[in-house]
Amino acid sequence: MAEDRKFGDNGGPPLEPAHEWGNGPVGTYFDWKAAHKRAWDVPAEIAIMRVRRAQALGPTYEEYTLEIMERGRHLSAGDADRIAAIKRKRPLRY
């Protein structure tokens, strides 16, 4: 068995799942994938409105849209603390 391992392999599970849907049920994967597509597939007018509001407030379009999906409400200028928290979660760029 040890002779089948590559240099640096500690014998643990693979880092990448064997299938695109991971090791869980395949149906759940496709249900979530369809729900994700529906959530982001909005009419152009709504997307443009979100882009404009996001630009005015500071978060990215994705951050603004995720806030709507997660909290069920649109951000406004009065949400300065929440917007600052969203910006702090951004990955550092070097």
C-alpha positions in Angstrom: 0.0 0.0 0.0 2.7 2.5 0.9 4.4 1.9 -2.4 1.2 3.3 -4.2 1.7 6.7 -2.5 3.4 9.7 -4.1 6.1 11.7 -2.4 4.5 14.0 0.1 1.2 12.0 0.3 0.2 11.4 3.9 -2.5 8.8 3.0 -5.4 11.1 3.9 -8.6 11.6 1.8 -8.3 13.4 -1.5 -8.5 17.2 -1.3 -10.7 17.3 -4.3 -14.0 15.4 -4.3 -14.2 12.5 -6.7 -17.3 14.0 -8.5 -18.4 17.5 -9.3 -21.2 17.1 -6.7 -18.8 15.9 -4.0 -19.5 12.8 -2.0 -23.1 13.5 -1.1 -26.3 12.7 -3.1 -26.3 13.9 -6.7 -29.9 15.1 -6.5 -29.1 17.6 -3.8 -26.2 19.0 -5.9 -28.5 19.7 -8.9 -31.2 21.1 -6.7 -28.8 23.6 -5.2 -27.3 24.4 -8.6 -30.7 25.2 -10.0 -31.6 27.4 -7.0 -28.3 29.3 -7.3 -29.0 30.0 -11.0 -32.6 31.2 -10.3 -31.3 33.5 -7.5 -28.8 35.2 -9.8 -30.9 35.1 -13.0 -32.8 38.4 -12.7 -34.3 40.7 -15.3 -31.9 43.4 -16.7 -33.8 46.2 -15.1 -33.4 44.7 -11.6 -29.7 44.0 -12.2 -29.1 47.6 -13.4 -31.0 49.0 -10.3 -28.8 46.8 -8.0 -25.6 47.9 -9.7 -26.5 51.6 -9.3 -27.5 51.2 -5.7 -24.4 49.2 -4.9 -22.2 51.8 -6.6 -23.8 54.6 -4.6 -23.4 52.7 -1.3 -20.0 51.1 -1.7 -20.5 47.3 -1.8 -20.0 45.3 -5.0 -23.0 44.1 -7.0 -22.4 40.6 -5.7 -22.2 41.8 -2.1 -25.3 43.9 -2.5 -27.3 41.1 -4.0 -26.1 38.6 -1.4 -27.3 41.0 1.3 -30.8 41.0 -0.3 -30.8 37.2 -0.5 -29.5 36.6 3.0 -31.4 39.4 4.9 -34.4 39.9 2.6 -34.0 43.7 2.5 -32.1 46.3 0.4 -29.2 48.2 1.9 -29.6 52.0 2.3 -27.4 54.9 3.4 -28.5 54.3 7.0 -26.9 50.8 7.0 -23.3 52.3 7.2 -22.3 49.8 9.9 -23.5 46.8 7.9 -21.8 48.1 4.7 -18.6 48.5 6.6 -18.9 45.0 8.0 -19.4 43.7 4.4 -16.3 45.5 3.2 -14.2 44.1 6.0 -15.0 40.6 4.9 -13.5 41.2 1.5 -10.3 39.2 0.8 -7.1 41.3 1.0 -5.6 42.2 -2.4 -1.8 42.5 -2.8 
